Amino acid sequence: MTDWSTWEGVTLDGQLNIFDYDKQPFKITKPIRLIELFAGIGSQAMALRDLGADFVPYRMVEFDKYACMSYNAIHNTQFKPMDIKEIGGQI
C-alpha cells in the first residue's frame, strides 16, 4: 500500500501539479446580469442567491404562464411569459 502522505510536493516525470502555480483571484466588480432561458421557477437565480453572488435578474424566458407566475413570486420580478422563438439578435 502506498503512503500518500510522503508524496507532498513530488511531481512525476513530465506531470504538472496545478497547485504549484499562483493565480490572481478572479473578482467580479459589478452585479451579474442574469438571463435565464427555459427558466422554470429560476433555479439559476436561486443558486446565485444561495452562493451570495451579487446579481440582477435581467431577462427570463419561459413560455409556461404558471412557471412565470411562480418565478415572479419567488424572485420578486414582473416578467411575462415569452417563447424562446421570440428572441432575436437585439434585446
N, C-alpha and C positions, 0 to 999 in steps of 0.2 A: 504494500500500500504506500502511496506517495504522501509525504508530509508537505502539504501545500504552504504551510506557514514559513517554510525555509525558502520559498521562491520569491520573496518580496524584492522588487527591483530587478529581477532577472528577465532578460529578453532572450528568446530563442533565435537561432540563426535566421536572419532576414525578417523576423517578425517584429512589427511595431506595436508599441504599447500606447494607446490613445491617451492614457493618463499622464504621459511624460511631457505633453505639450500644454503650455499655458495659453488659454484663450481669453480674449476680452469678454466679459459678461455681456449678454445681449440685453439691452434696455429699451423698453417701449416708452416713448416720451409723450405720446398723445393717446387719447382713448381709441380703442379698436372700433372701427365701423363695421358692425356685424351684418352680413347679408345671409339670410337663411333660405336656401332653396329646399322645397319639399319639407317645410318647417315642422309640420305636425304641431305639437304643443311647445316646441322650442327647446329641444334637448341641448343644442349647442349653446344657447344663451344660458341655460341652467348650469352647464358645465363651466362656462366662463365665470358666472356668478359664484359658483362654489369654489373656484380657484382664487377668487378675489381679484380677478382681472378688471381693469377699467375699460368698459366697453359701452357702446351706444347701439341699440337695435336700429339699424339704418333702413333695412328693407327686409320684408318677409314675403315669400312666395309659397302660397298654399291655396289649393282650389276648394278644399272642403270647408264649408262655412262654419261647421261646428268646431273643427280644429282651430280655425281662425278665432272664433269667439273664446275658446279655451286659452289660446296663445295670448290674446289681448288681456284676458282676466289675470293670467299668471304673471305677465310681464308689464302690465300697466301701459299698454300701447293701444293704438287705434287703427291697426292695419285692416285692410279689406281683402276678401278672398280674391285671388288672382291666379290665372293659369300660366304655367311656365312658357307657353307659346306666345304670350303677350309681351314677353321681354325681348327688347331689341338692343341694338348697339348703344343707344343713348338712353341714359336713365336720368 
